[in-house]
């Protein structure tokens, strides 16, 4: 399995456009899972305070 991932990553070219689109996907996922859920926000803030 690791050989497949190594082969896939070998020719990987990360441009600003690719990174920006993936960044937007991650932020949207966070908004859906955490920012819109008061219980998740409380958990995140509690962990940050304990850390």
The 8 nearest C-alpha neighbors of each residue, nearest first, counted from 0:
[[1, 3, 2, 4, 5, 6, 7, 8],
 [0, 2, 4, 3, 5, 6, 7, 8],
 [1, 3, 5, 0, 4, 6, 7, 8],
 [4, 2, 6, 0, 1, 5, 7, 8],
 [3, 5, 7, 1, 6, 2, 8, 0],
 [6, 4, 2, 8, 7, 3, 9, 1],
 [5, 7, 3, 9, 4, 8, 2, 10],
 [8, 6, 4, 5, 9, 3, 10, 11],
 [7, 9, 11, 5, 6, 10, 4, 12],
 [8, 10, 6, 7, 11, 5, 4, 12],
 [11, 9, 8, 12, 7, 6, 5, 13],
 [10, 12, 8, 9, 13, 7, 6, 14],
 [13, 11, 14, 10, 8, 17, 9, 15],
 [14, 12, 17, 11, 18, 15, 16, 10],
 [13, 15, 17, 16, 12, 18, 19, 11],
 [14, 16, 18, 17, 19, 13, 20, 12],
 [17, 15, 19, 14, 18, 20, 13, 21],
 [18, 16, 14, 20, 19, 15, 13, 21],
 [17, 19, 15, 21, 16, 20, 22, 14],
 [20, 18, 22, 16, 21, 17, 15, 23],
 [19, 21, 23, 17, 22, 18, 16, 24],
 [22, 20, 24, 18, 23, 19, 25, 17],
 [21, 23, 19, 25, 20, 24, 18, 26],
 [22, 24, 26, 20, 21, 25, 27, 19],
 [25, 23, 21, 27, 22, 26, 28, 20],
 [24, 26, 28, 22, 23, 27, 29, 21],
 [25, 27, 29, 23, 28, 24, 30, 22],
 [28, 26, 30, 24, 29, 25, 23, 31],
 [29, 27, 25, 31, 26, 30, 32, 24],
 [28, 30, 26, 32, 27, 31, 33, 25],
 [29, 31, 34, 27, 28, 33, 32, 35],
 [30, 32, 28, 29, 35, 33, 27, 34],
 [33, 31, 29, 30, 28, 34, 35, 36],
 [34, 32, 39, 36, 29, 35, 30, 40],
 [33, 35, 30, 36, 40, 32, 31, 29],
 [36, 34, 33, 31, 30, 37, 32, 40],
 [35, 37, 33, 39, 38, 34, 40, 32],
 [38, 36, 40, 39, 41, 35, 34, 33],
 [37, 39, 41, 40, 36, 42, 33, 43],
 [38, 40, 42, 33, 36, 41, 37, 43],
 [41, 39, 37, 43, 42, 38, 33, 44],
 [42, 40, 38, 44, 39, 43, 45, 37],
 [43, 41, 39, 45, 40, 44, 46, 38],
 [42, 44, 40, 46, 41, 45, 39, 47],
 [45, 43, 47, 41, 46, 42, 48, 40],
 [46, 44, 42, 48, 47, 43, 41, 49],
 [45, 47, 49, 43, 48, 44, 50, 42],
 [48, 46, 44, 50, 45, 49, 43, 42],
 [49, 47, 45, 46, 50, 44, 43, 42],
 [50, 48, 46, 47, 45, 44, 43, 42],
 [49, 47, 48, 46, 45, 44, 43, 42]]
